[in-house]
């Protein structure tokens, strides 16, 4: 019976992720896009976690709805949770190692902000870390950009610190790797990255000239970008094809920028999704 529960959860997760994204660029849609992307990104892994926990709590003895339960479902649940924990430890170790590598970088004070200097000709600026990230910029960025452009980029990066983006996207990145086999995982991840960068752009646009920020963004993404990890929030992130166009257009048309703190209101469908996440726990009452 446990296998039926696991199979049902897998079908629900696949169906939820398989539904095509409905991306909208108008002002009223930003909060909707946050809610749509977050719910569809988070619900499948959370449902799998709750299902695995429910199966382990019931154990491999007894019956459920008159059908006997076996050891295979428990072993699958245990394997999934073990894989998730191992992946989390691996991700955390990689992030910690990146922070340790920053110790070898020289530091510099720019606009009352301490930055770690990366010796690279490629323009690069990013927050690296978890709850209290560190700002990393490349020598190419400082050499090729004007002081005003540097200030615009730093304002954008300060937004990532304000919203703790590196911390939250570390966890989201872990869930992304855990459920990469589900359909539409990459488009959903790209959408979350875009919304994160749009929010940081809006925060920065309140402090620097939006046109200057757009000009700097175009200049930043022209060279080949350095690779970025889930615990990094780089200025050029999500700056490809139509994603870059959306950021530039939002900055050029300041009235279309999303709210810095989008109000996410969970509607009836959202509550049904949340109920679906915890529904496997109700099966505990059916186990004897």
C-alpha positions in Angstrom: 0.0 0.0 0.0 2.9 2.3 0.6 3.9 1.9 -3.0 0.5 3.2 -4.1 0.9 6.3 -1.9 4.4 6.9 -3.3 3.2 6.4 -6.9 0.3 8.8 -6.3 2.6 11.5 -5.0 4.9 11.1 -8.0 2.0 11.4 -10.4 0.7 14.6 -8.6 4.2 16.1 -8.6 4.7 15.4 -12.3 1.3 16.7 -13.2 1.9 19.9 -11.2 5.3 20.6 -12.8 4.1 19.6 -16.3 1.6 22.4 -16.6 3.0 25.1 -18.8 4.1 28.3 -17.2 1.9 31.3 -17.9 4.4 34.2 -17.8 2.9 37.7 -17.9 4.9 40.9 -18.1 2.3 43.5 -17.0 2.6 45.3 -13.7 -0.3 43.5 -12.0 1.2 40.1 -12.8 4.4 40.3 -10.7 2.9 39.1 -7.5 1.0 36.4 -9.4 4.2 35.3 -11.0 5.9 35.1 -7.6 3.1 33.0 -6.3 2.8 30.8 -9.3 6.5 30.1 -9.5 7.0 29.5 -5.8 4.0 27.2 -5.4 4.8 25.1 -8.4 8.5 25.0 -7.5 8.0 24.1 -3.8 4.9 21.9 -3.7 6.4 18.8 -5.4 9.5 18.4 -3.2 7.5 19.2 -0.1 4.9 16.6 -1.1 7.7 14.0 -1.6 9.2 14.8 1.8 5.9 14.5 3.6 5.0 11.3 1.8 8.4 9.8 2.7 8.0 10.8 6.4 4.5 9.4 6.5 5.6 6.1 5.0 8.5 5.8 7.6 6.1 6.7 10.4 3.8 3.9 9.5 6.7 1.4 9.1 6.6 -1.9 7.3 4.2 -3.8 9.6 0.4 -3.8 9.6 -2.2 -2.9 7.1 -3.8 0.2 5.5 -7.3 0.1 4.0 -7.2 -3.7 4.3 -4.0 -4.0 2.3 -0.7 -5.2 3.8 2.3 -2.8 3.8 5.8 -4.0 3.0 9.4 -3.1 3.4 9.9 -1.8 -0.2 8.0 1.4 0.3 9.9 2.1 3.6 13.2 1.5 1.9 12.3 3.8 -1.0 11.3 6.6 1.5 14.5 6.1 3.5 16.6 6.2 0.3 15.0 9.5 -0.8 15.5 11.2 2.5 19.1 9.9 2.7 19.7 11.2 -0.8 18.2 14.6 0.1 20.4 14.9 3.3 23.5 13.9 1.4 22.8 16.4 -1.3 22.2 19.1 1.3 25.5 18.4 3.0 27.3 18.4 -0.4 25.8 21.8 -1.3 26.6 23.3 2.1 30.2 22.0 1.9 30.7 23.6 -1.6 29.3 26.9 -0.3 31.5 26.8 2.8 34.5 26.0 0.6 33.7 29.0 -1.6 33.7 31.2 1.5 37.0 29.8 2.6 38.5 30.6 -0.8 37.5 34.2 -0.4 40.0 34.5 2.5 42.8 34.5 -0.1 41.4 37.4 -1.9 42.5 40.9 -1.1 39.9 43.3 0.2 39.1 46.9 -0.8 36.7 49.5 0.5 34.3 50.9 -2.1 31.5 53.3 -1.1 31.7 52.2 2.5 31.4 48.6 1.5 34.2 46.0 2.0 34.6 43.9 -1.2 36.8 40.9 -2.0 38.8 41.5 -5.2 38.9 38.7 -7.7 41.8 39.0 -10.2 39.9 38.5 -13.5 39.6 40.6 -16.6 35.9 39.5 -16.9 33.5 42.0 -15.2 32.0 40.3 -12.2 30.1 41.4 -9.1 28.2 39.0 -6.8 27.2 38.3 -3.2 28.6 35.0 -2.1 27.6 33.2 1.1 24.5 32.4 3.1 22.8 34.6 5.6 25.5 37.2 5.7 27.1 37.1 2.2 30.3 38.7 1.2 30.6 41.0 -1.8 33.0 39.9 -4.5 34.0 42.0 -7.5 36.6 41.4 -10.2 39.5 43.7 -11.2 38.0 43.9 -14.7 34.8 45.3 -13.3 36.6 48.1 -11.4 38.8 48.9 -14.3 36.2 48.9 -17.1 33.3 50.6 -15.3 32.9 54.2 -14.3 32.4 55.1 -10.6 28.7 55.8 -11.3 28.3 52.4 -12.8 30.1 50.7 -10.0 27.8 52.5 -7.5 24.8 51.2 -9.5 26.0 47.6 -9.4 26.8 47.9 -5.7 23.2 49.2 -5.1 21.9 46.1 -6.9 24.0 43.8 -4.8 23.0 45.5 -1.6 19.4 44.5 -2.5 20.4 40.9 -2.4 21.9 41.3 1.0 18.7 43.1 2.2 16.5 40.3 1.0 18.9 37.5 2.1 18.7 36.1 -1.5 21.8 34.0 -1.2 20.4 32.2 1.9 16.9 31.5 0.5 18.2 30.5 -2.9 20.7 28.1 -1.4 17.7 26.2 -0.1 15.7 26.6 -3.3 18.8 25.4 -5.2 19.0 22.3 -3.1 15.3 21.6 -3.9 16.0 22.2 -7.6 18.7 19.6 -7.7 16.6 17.2 -5.7 13.7 17.4 -8.2 15.7 18.2 -11.4 14.1 15.0 -13.0 10.6 16.6 -12.8 9.4 18.4 -15.9 9.8 22.2 -16.2 12.3 22.3 -13.3 14.7 24.5 -15.3 12.1 27.0 -16.6 10.7 27.4 -13.1 14.2 28.0 -11.7 14.9 30.6 -14.5 11.7 32.3 -13.6 12.6 32.5 -9.9 16.1 33.9 -10.8 14.5 36.5 -13.1 12.0 37.6 -10.4 14.8 37.8 -7.8 16.9 40.0 -10.1 13.9 42.2 -11.0 13.2 42.8 -7.3 16.9 43.7 -6.8 16.8 46.0 -9.8 13.7 47.7 -8.4 15.4 48.2 -5.0 18.5 49.7 -6.7 16.4 51.9 -9.0 15.1 53.7 -6.0 18.6 54.7 -5.1 20.4 55.2 -8.5 19.3 56.3 -12.0 17.3 53.3 -13.6 18.7 54.3 -17.0 22.3 54.0 -15.6 21.4 50.7 -14.1 20.1 49.4 -17.5 23.2 50.6 -19.3 25.4 49.0 -16.7 23.5 45.7 -17.0 24.0 45.6 -20.8 27.7 46.4 -20.4 28.1 43.7 -17.7 26.6 40.8 -19.7 28.3 41.4 -23.0 31.5 39.5 -22.0 31.3 35.8 -21.2 29.9 35.4 -17.7 31.7 33.6 -14.9 29.8 30.5 -13.5 27.5 31.2 -10.6 26.3 28.9 -7.8 23.1 28.8 -5.9 24.7 30.6 -2.9 25.8 33.5 -5.3 23.7 36.4 -6.4 25.5 37.9 -9.4 24.5 41.1 -11.1 24.3 39.4 -14.5 22.3 36.4 -13.3 19.3 35.5 -15.5 20.6 37.9 -18.2 19.9 35.8 -21.2 17.6 36.2 -24.2 14.1 37.4 -23.2 15.1 37.3 -19.5 17.6 40.1 -20.1 15.0 42.0 -22.3 12.5 41.9 -19.4 15.0 43.4 -17.0 16.1 46.1 -19.4 12.5 47.0 -20.3 11.4 47.1 -16.7 14.3 49.5 -16.0 13.6 51.7 -19.0 9.9 51.8 -18.2 10.2 52.4 -14.5 6.4 52.3 -14.0 6.5 48.6 -15.0 9.0 47.6 -12.3 7.6 45.1 -9.8 7.0 45.9 -6.2 10.2 45.6 -4.1 8.2 43.4 -1.6 5.6 41.6 -3.7 2.4 40.8 -1.7 1.8 37.1 -2.2 -1.8 36.3 -1.5 -2.6 32.6 -1.4 -5.9 32.0 -3.2 -8.1 28.9 -3.1 -5.9 27.0 -5.5 -2.9 27.8 -3.3 -4.6 26.5 -0.2 -5.6 23.3 -2.1 -1.9 22.9 -3.0 -0.9 23.3 0.6 -3.5 20.8 1.7 -2.2 18.3 -0.9 1.3 18.6 0.6 0.1 17.5 4.1 -2.5 15.0 2.9 -0.2 12.0 3.2 -0.1 12.6 6.9 -3.8 11.8 7.0 -3.0 8.3 5.9 -1.5 7.6 9.3 -5.0 7.3 10.7 -5.7 4.5 8.2 -2.7 2.4 9.2 -3.3 -0.4 11.6 
